[in-house]
């Protein structure tokens, strides 16, 4: 009994500590983005652009390849059932709506979590282990401004852009299956896709990607600052960063899907 109560107490205290630390990090980040620059302390624009290239441009090939294959798979799996009812054209509806509302934002976020979220944790964690963070403080540099804000801004800009590309590529994958395997004319496929989609589908996907970016960046940064020990600590926190980010991404996705569902009903 005492062991169970002790375990519950430790989990509760650790959760409160983590929540408080993340809230402090959020407030400090927002201050350095919206308040301190107007007091003459500026933003690291060059670093932000470099991180945008890393998070966005260099993530496009792997995201595009996976989302294209997912679009092809969805179209092939659904074609088997829809063909029985003579409704193969509805593949355009299924692929396009799934891509915009759910699959493209979710797949993009998970891929970038594994590719860039882990890198954020590893970079900051390695700097902490090597005492470079202490060196920055000694030189009078704020770690939030120097390390966090460029990554934060770059992620907020990059993830929605990559998500938009993922949506188009996933729809294109379904288009190829429909045209070359099911003999649907390109004109009919595009017309059906246009009729199926509404502005709300695109907006819901981009809104999700924005909040996914918040999760990826803040979890990655927080885990990096929590690194202790040597290389082993960096590895543990990097793994924890990816696992935590994916869990929170699924939770955020569920919340926004529920909100959009309630708004539509």
C-alpha atoms as one frame of an Amber mdcrd trajectory, in Angstrom:
protein
   0.000   0.000   0.000   2.774   2.418   0.935   4.603   1.597  -2.320   1.475
   2.374  -4.385   0.893   5.663  -2.560   4.542   6.598  -2.945   4.420   5.837
  -6.666   1.275   7.953  -7.097   2.893  10.782  -5.154   6.070  10.705  -7.249
   4.118  10.657 -10.500   1.937  13.546  -9.333   4.878  15.680  -8.199   6.839
  14.952 -11.366   3.820  15.867 -13.486   3.333  19.138 -11.595   7.032  19.969
 -11.940   7.003  19.221 -15.679   3.820  21.246 -16.230   5.207  24.206 -14.300
   8.522  24.094 -16.162   6.787  23.949 -19.542   4.500  26.880 -18.600   7.512
  28.970 -17.542   9.259  28.076 -20.803   6.152  29.040 -22.801   5.844  32.427
 -21.085   9.554  33.162 -21.518   9.416  32.200 -25.205   6.367  34.387 -25.850
   8.060  37.313 -24.072  11.136  37.030 -26.282   8.966  36.918 -29.413   6.364
  39.608 -28.755   7.740  41.888 -26.022  11.548  42.018 -25.861  12.075  42.690
 -29.615  10.121  45.946 -29.215  12.523  46.908 -26.434  15.456  46.765 -28.801
  16.646  43.229 -28.004  15.831  41.870 -31.454  15.285  38.417 -32.918  17.797
  35.976 -34.394  16.359  36.113 -37.920  19.281  34.357 -39.612  19.118  31.427
 -37.188  15.344  31.242 -37.657  15.752  30.997 -41.436  18.404  28.293 -41.058
  16.139  26.266 -38.799  13.214  26.780 -41.194  15.297  25.277 -43.976  16.216
  22.340 -41.739  12.712  21.727 -40.370  10.832  22.518 -43.557  12.735  22.300
 -46.824  14.878  19.315 -45.892  11.888  17.451 -44.466   9.889  17.674 -47.689
  11.418  14.640 -49.492  10.748  12.098 -46.729   7.329  13.567 -45.887   6.310
  13.659 -49.562   7.422  10.083 -50.192   5.559   8.658 -47.182   2.399  10.694
 -47.768   2.376   9.754 -51.450   2.557   6.065 -50.553  -0.158   6.494 -47.910
  -2.410   8.108 -50.517  -1.795   5.214 -52.903  -2.487   2.654 -50.164  -5.743
   4.321 -49.088  -6.956   4.445 -52.681  -6.097   0.793 -53.354  -7.630  -0.438
 -50.095 -10.866   1.489 -50.604 -11.131   0.596 -54.306 -11.774  -3.060 -53.490
 -14.941  -2.263 -51.532 -16.205   0.725 -53.516 -15.913  -1.145 -56.821 -18.510
  -3.651 -55.601 -21.089  -0.870 -55.479 -19.975   0.805 -58.685 -18.779   3.811
 -56.706 -15.085   3.852 -57.542 -15.254   7.590 -58.181 -15.806   8.113 -54.436
 -12.162   7.235 -53.920 -11.484  10.889 -54.760 -13.708  11.958 -51.853 -12.182
   9.475 -49.430  -8.548  10.274 -50.188  -8.913  14.044 -50.373 -10.982  14.467
 -47.205  -8.793  12.046 -45.242  -5.651  13.818 -46.434  -6.763  17.331 -45.556
  -8.562  16.676 -42.297  -6.477  13.980 -40.705  -3.748  11.932 -42.354  -1.489
  14.571 -43.918  -1.229  16.742 -40.757  -0.796  13.705 -38.509   1.772  11.913
 -40.682   3.760  15.114 -41.200   3.840  15.866 -37.481   4.970  12.355 -36.567
   7.707  12.333 -39.219   9.027  15.755 -38.207   8.891  14.697 -34.560  11.200
  11.805 -35.299  13.419  13.834 -37.607  13.586  17.271 -35.979  11.995  17.037
 -32.540  14.599  14.508 -31.495  17.343  16.685 -33.010  16.214  19.665 -30.931
  16.457  17.616 -27.741  19.812  16.128 -28.714  21.291  19.526 -29.586  20.238
  21.277 -26.379  21.009  18.214 -24.276  24.500  17.928 -25.711  25.098  21.619
 -25.031  23.968  21.169 -21.444  26.205  18.135 -20.903  29.166  20.026 -22.384
  28.336  23.015 -20.133  27.828  25.227 -23.169  24.541  26.510 -21.718  26.420
  27.748 -18.674  28.953  29.383 -20.976  26.165  31.232 -22.793  24.848  32.548
 -19.484  28.333  33.667 -18.439  28.621  35.602 -21.728  25.326  37.330 -20.931
  23.289  35.505 -23.597  19.763  34.413 -22.766  19.311  30.733 -23.638  15.659
  31.202 -24.556  16.433  33.951 -27.059  19.550  32.233 -28.381  18.294  28.642
 -28.641  14.524  28.367 -28.204  12.971  31.281 -30.109  14.593  30.555 -33.521
  13.542  26.899 -33.317  10.057  27.853 -32.147   9.406  30.362 -34.945  10.906
  28.078 -37.586   8.764  25.138 -36.499   5.575  27.241 -36.474   6.281  28.344
 -40.043   7.678  25.082 -41.406   5.158  22.509 -40.226   2.033  24.071 -41.839
   3.969  24.572 -45.096   5.163  20.974 -45.188   1.667  19.801 -44.217   0.198
  21.645 -47.200   2.644  19.899 -49.525   1.824  16.560 -47.869  -1.878  17.120
 -48.542  -1.279  17.723 -52.240   1.054  14.754 -52.589  -1.342  12.400 -50.805
  -4.195  13.475 -53.077  -1.908  12.967 -56.083  -1.210   9.403 -54.926  -4.931
   8.656 -54.899  -5.269  10.346 -58.277  -2.726   8.021 -59.874  -4.518   4.939
 -58.566  -7.882   6.225 -59.729  -6.691   7.137 -63.213  -4.334   4.284 -64.029
  -5.894   1.398 -62.070  -9.606   2.195 -62.031  -9.862   3.949 -65.404 -11.343
   7.122 -63.937 -10.741  10.077 -66.215  -8.555  12.861 -64.804 -11.337  15.396
 -65.354 -13.858  13.316 -63.409 -11.393  12.716 -60.569 -10.535  16.410 -60.206
 -14.204  17.406 -60.401 -15.165  14.906 -57.704 -12.303  16.085 -55.493 -13.332
  19.724 -55.895 -16.940  18.913 -55.001 -15.929  16.889 -51.940 -13.667  19.481
 -50.346 -14.698  22.641 -48.521 -12.667  25.373 -46.878 -13.233  23.863 -43.453
 -11.285  20.738 -44.449  -8.165  22.748 -45.262  -8.539  25.008 -42.236  -8.925
  22.080 -39.830  -5.758  20.436 -41.147  -3.681  23.613 -40.937  -4.964  24.464
 -37.460  -3.947  21.005 -36.278  -0.497  21.393 -37.825  -0.005  24.702 -35.990
  -0.682  23.108 -32.612   1.374  20.056 -33.542   4.284  22.440 -34.126   3.838
  23.881 -30.635   3.928  20.398 -29.140   6.991  19.241 -31.095   9.080  22.306
 -30.337   8.226  22.773 -26.674   8.558  19.089 -25.820  11.879  18.893 -27.652
  13.238  21.988 -25.915  11.960  20.964 -22.477  13.464  17.493 -22.743  16.756
  18.990 -23.868  16.970  21.199 -20.794  16.186  18.177 -18.581  19.217  16.175
 -19.712  21.508  15.057 -16.902  24.650  12.965 -16.926  26.527  12.287 -20.123
  25.721  10.775 -23.502  23.413   8.248 -21.889  21.238  11.048 -20.519  21.049
  12.657 -23.966  19.874   9.368 -25.464  17.222   8.818 -22.811  15.768  12.308
 -23.102  15.831  12.174 -26.907  13.816   8.949 -26.847  11.460  10.401 -24.245
  11.035  13.511 -26.390   9.829  11.524 -29.411   7.523   9.301 -27.351   6.002
  12.234 -25.449   5.551  14.304 -28.593   3.724  11.523 -30.430   1.415  10.911
 -27.473   0.605  14.614 -27.156   0.127  14.954 -30.916  -2.506  12.200 -30.826
  -4.228  13.889 -27.867  -4.206  17.292 -29.594  -5.501  15.686 -32.774  -8.357
  14.071 -30.844  -9.282  17.371 -29.175  -9.386  19.354 -32.408 -11.212  16.588
 -34.285 -13.845  16.585 -31.536 -14.162  20.384 -31.650 -14.536  20.466 -35.441
 -17.018  17.584 -35.258 -19.135  19.413 -32.681 -18.980  22.619 -34.717 -20.210
  20.784 -37.817 -23.051  18.956 -36.041
